[in-house]
Amino acid sequence: MYEVRFHGRGGQGAVMAAQALASAAFQEGGYATAFPFFGAERRGAPVLAFTRIDDKRIYRKTQVYEPDFVVVLDETLLDTINVVEGLKKDGMVVVNTAKRPEDVDVGMDIKLATVDVTSVALEILKQPATNSAILGALAKATGLVKIESVEKGIMQVFGDRLGPVIGERNAKAARVAYDRTVVGQTKGHRKLQAAKKWLPDVKELPMGVTAIPLKTEAGLVGPGSFVENKTGSWKVFRPEYSKDKCTMCNFCWFYCPEGCIYRREDRMDFDMDYCKGCGICANECPADAIKMVR
């Protein structure tokens, strides 16, 4: 049995990637299961998805704790999550990054494949949806399934849900990523630390489970915890502001859903620690003083 664990962010399509991989394995006559794991369904929050592939029926239903392969859809997750936790010594990691394999440190010496699937997605799909393209990289790096099977799996999962035209574009993205994937070896120098978790018992919960600020071993939780959880690393695009064009109409400040734009006396300031690059500010700016850049 082969087990694959996908690390992504909400909205990047890790769940559909796991399903398409399972479909690809089925195309080759194998058995496969795919399922997700996530908490609050918040766009940009870290999520997990899993695929198991075997030549016989699969009865194991737990999460994948000791994967053969790890797929990372967002490079910024490497800074906050131990993506190689439980990875088998002869396993492999596939990372969405513009770096070479030897320049990526996941904390252990391991085979590693890289490809800039974000650029592939923007080129082919016109949006940073990395889930289909990363499957092409996985096929190239591991040989777990053929690229032709990946294309069929994508057409089945993406095409059935989003239409054949979208399915074909995603299949093309997988093929392009397959051709651009670089396979190598990485040396682990970064010290890996387990993420702190707060698992309260009934005595620690507030009365009526009222949301109040709490200081825990895992840091702040509840209202105000954002000061320790800087979410700006989620973005693919960032706003580039032109003070000369700005008329101080404050439209960007008014429409920013994150509240990370500040009005100053003669300019607008953007807090990149929390800006998620949604582009609403640029869309609403009547003076074209904001444009979104990679």
C-alpha positions in Angstrom: 0.0 0.0 0.0 1.1 3.5 -0.8 0.0 6.4 1.3 0.1 10.1 0.3 -0.4 13.1 2.5 -1.3 16.5 1.0 -0.5 19.7 2.9 -2.3 22.8 1.6 -4.4 25.8 2.5 -8.1 26.1 2.4 -9.2 27.1 -1.1 -6.1 25.5 -2.9 -8.0 22.3 -3.6 -6.0 19.7 -1.7 -9.1 17.6 -1.3 -9.8 17.5 -5.0 -6.2 16.7 -5.6 -6.4 13.7 -3.3 -9.6 12.6 -5.1 -8.1 13.0 -8.5 -5.0 11.0 -7.5 -7.3 8.2 -6.3 -9.2 8.3 -9.6 -5.9 8.1 -11.5 -5.0 4.9 -9.5 -8.4 3.5 -10.3 -7.7 4.2 -14.0 -4.8 1.8 -13.7 -6.9 -1.0 -12.1 -5.9 -0.3 -8.5 -7.9 0.4 -5.4 -7.8 3.8 -3.8 -9.4 5.9 -1.1 -9.2 9.7 -0.6 -10.5 11.9 2.3 -9.8 15.2 3.9 -9.1 16.5 7.4 -9.6 20.1 8.4 -11.1 22.2 11.2 -12.9 25.4 10.6 -13.5 25.8 6.8 -11.6 29.0 6.5 -9.9 30.0 3.3 -6.2 30.1 3.7 -6.1 27.9 6.9 -3.8 24.8 6.8 -5.7 21.7 5.7 -4.8 18.0 5.2 -5.9 15.5 2.6 -5.0 11.9 2.2 -4.9 9.2 -0.5 -4.2 5.5 -0.1 -3.5 3.3 -3.1 -3.2 -0.5 -3.2 -3.7 -3.5 -5.5 -6.4 -4.9 -3.1 -9.3 -3.6 -1.1 -8.4 -0.9 1.4 -10.0 -1.2 4.9 -7.8 1.3 6.8 -9.8 4.5 7.5 -7.5 6.4 9.8 -5.5 9.5 8.8 -2.1 8.9 7.2 0.5 9.2 9.9 3.5 7.5 8.1 3.2 8.5 4.4 5.3 7.3 1.6 4.9 10.6 -0.2 4.2 14.1 1.0 2.8 16.8 -1.3 3.1 20.5 -0.3 0.8 22.8 -2.3 2.0 26.0 -0.5 5.7 26.6 0.2 4.9 28.9 3.2 3.6 25.9 5.1 7.2 24.7 5.5 7.7 27.6 8.0 4.9 26.6 10.3 4.2 22.9 9.9 6.4 19.9 10.1 5.3 18.4 6.8 7.7 15.5 7.0 6.4 14.2 10.3 6.2 10.4 10.1 7.5 10.3 6.6 9.2 7.1 5.8 13.0 7.2 5.3 12.8 6.1 1.7 9.9 8.5 1.0 9.8 11.7 -1.0 8.5 15.2 -0.7 7.0 17.2 -3.6 6.9 21.0 -3.0 5.4 23.9 -4.9 8.3 26.3 -5.1 10.5 28.1 -7.6 13.6 26.8 -5.8 15.8 23.9 -6.7 15.4 20.7 -4.5 18.8 21.3 -2.9 17.7 24.8 -1.8 14.6 23.6 0.1 15.1 22.6 3.7 12.3 20.4 5.1 14.3 19.4 8.2 15.6 16.0 7.1 17.7 14.4 4.4 15.2 13.2 1.8 14.5 12.9 -1.9 12.6 16.0 -2.9 11.0 17.3 -6.1 10.2 20.9 -6.9 8.2 22.8 -9.5 6.6 26.2 -9.5 3.0 25.1 -9.9 1.7 28.5 -8.9 3.2 30.0 -12.0 1.9 27.0 -14.1 -1.6 27.6 -12.7 -1.5 31.3 -13.4 -0.3 30.6 -16.9 -2.8 27.8 -17.8 -5.8 28.4 -15.4 -5.4 32.1 -14.9 -5.7 31.6 -11.2 -3.4 30.3 -8.4 -5.2 26.9 -8.1 -2.3 24.6 -7.6 -4.1 21.2 -7.0 -4.2 19.8 -10.5 -0.7 20.9 -11.5 0.9 19.4 -8.4 -0.4 16.0 -9.4 1.7 16.2 -12.6 4.7 16.8 -10.4 3.8 13.9 -8.2 3.5 11.5 -11.2 6.9 12.7 -12.5 8.8 12.5 -9.2 7.4 9.2 -7.8 6.1 7.1 -10.7 3.2 6.2 -8.5 0.8 6.7 -11.4 1.3 7.6 -15.0 0.7 11.1 -16.2 -1.9 9.8 -18.6 -3.8 8.3 -15.7 -3.5 11.6 -13.8 -5.0 13.5 -16.8 -7.9 11.0 -16.8 -8.4 11.3 -13.1 -8.5 15.1 -13.4 -11.0 14.9 -16.2 -13.2 12.7 -14.0 -13.0 14.7 -10.8 -12.6 18.3 -12.2 -14.4 17.8 -15.4 -17.5 16.2 -13.8 -17.8 19.0 -11.3 -16.6 22.0 -13.2 -17.3 21.0 -16.8 -15.1 19.4 -19.6 -13.4 22.7 -20.6 -12.2 23.4 -17.0 -11.2 19.7 -16.8 -9.1 19.9 -19.9 -7.3 23.0 -18.7 -6.5 21.4 -15.4 -5.2 18.3 -17.2 -3.0 20.5 -19.3 -1.7 22.2 -16.1 -0.7 18.8 -14.8 1.1 17.9 -18.0 3.0 21.2 -18.0 4.0 20.8 -14.3 5.1 17.2 -15.1 7.5 18.5 -17.8 8.9 21.2 -15.5 9.4 19.1 -12.4 13.0 18.8 -11.0 13.9 15.8 -8.8 16.8 15.9 -6.4 18.0 15.5 -2.9 17.7 17.9 0.0 19.8 18.2 3.2 17.9 18.9 6.4 19.4 21.6 8.6 16.3 23.2 10.0 15.4 22.1 13.5 11.9 20.7 13.5 9.6 21.6 16.4 6.2 20.1 17.1 3.4 22.6 16.9 1.9 23.4 20.3 -1.7 22.5 20.7 -4.3 23.5 23.3 -6.6 20.6 24.2 -8.6 21.9 27.1 -10.5 19.8 29.5 -14.0 20.7 30.8 -12.5 22.7 33.7 -10.5 25.0 31.4 -13.4 25.9 29.1 -15.1 29.2 29.9 -18.6 29.1 31.3 -21.1 28.6 28.5 -18.1 28.2 26.2 -18.1 32.0 25.9 -15.4 33.4 23.6 -13.0 35.3 25.8 -9.2 35.9 25.4 -7.2 33.0 26.9 -3.5 32.5 27.4 -2.6 28.9 26.9 0.5 26.7 26.4 -0.1 27.0 22.7 -0.3 30.8 22.8 -3.3 33.1 22.7 -6.7 31.7 21.8 -10.0 33.4 21.4 -10.5 37.1 20.6 -7.2 38.9 20.0 -5.3 35.8 19.1 -4.6 37.2 15.6 -1.6 39.1 17.1 0.2 35.8 17.3 -1.2 34.4 14.1 0.1 36.5 11.3 -1.7 35.3 8.2 0.0 37.4 5.5 2.0 34.4 4.3 -1.2 33.0 2.7 -1.2 35.4 -0.2 -0.1 34.8 -3.8 -0.4 38.4 -4.8 0.3 41.6 -2.8 -1.0 45.1 -3.3 1.5 47.7 -4.7 0.4 51.2 -3.8 1.1 54.4 -5.7 0.9 57.5 -3.4 1.1 59.8 -6.4 -2.1 58.3 -7.9 -4.0 58.1 -4.6 -6.9 60.5 -4.1 -7.4 59.5 -0.5 -11.0 58.4 -1.3 -10.6 55.6 1.4 -12.4 53.1 -0.8 -9.7 50.5 -0.2 -9.9 51.1 3.6 -13.7 50.7 3.5 -13.8 47.5 1.5 -10.8 45.6 2.9 -12.3 42.5 4.5 -9.2 42.0 6.8 -9.1 45.6 8.1 -5.4 45.7 7.3 -5.4 49.1 5.5 -4.8 52.2 7.6 -5.6 55.8 6.8 -2.7 58.2 7.4 -2.6 61.9 7.0 -1.3 61.9 3.4 -1.3 58.2 2.4 -2.7 54.7 2.9 -0.7 52.0 4.7 -1.0 48.3 4.1 -0.2 45.8 6.8 1.5 42.9 5.0 1.5 40.8 8.2 -2.2 40.2 7.7 -3.0 41.1 4.0 -4.1 37.9 2.2 -3.9 39.4 -1.3 -7.5 39.1 -2.1 -7.3 42.1 -4.5 -10.6 43.8 -3.4 -8.7 47.0 -2.7 -7.3 47.1 -6.2 -10.6 46.3 -7.7 -12.4 49.0 -5.8 -9.8 51.8 -6.2 -11.3 54.3 -8.7 -7.9 56.0 -9.2 -6.0 52.9 -10.2 -3.5 53.6 -7.3 -3.3 49.9 -6.3 -2.3 47.0 -8.5 -1.7 43.4 -7.5 1.7 41.8 -8.1 3.3 38.4 -7.3 
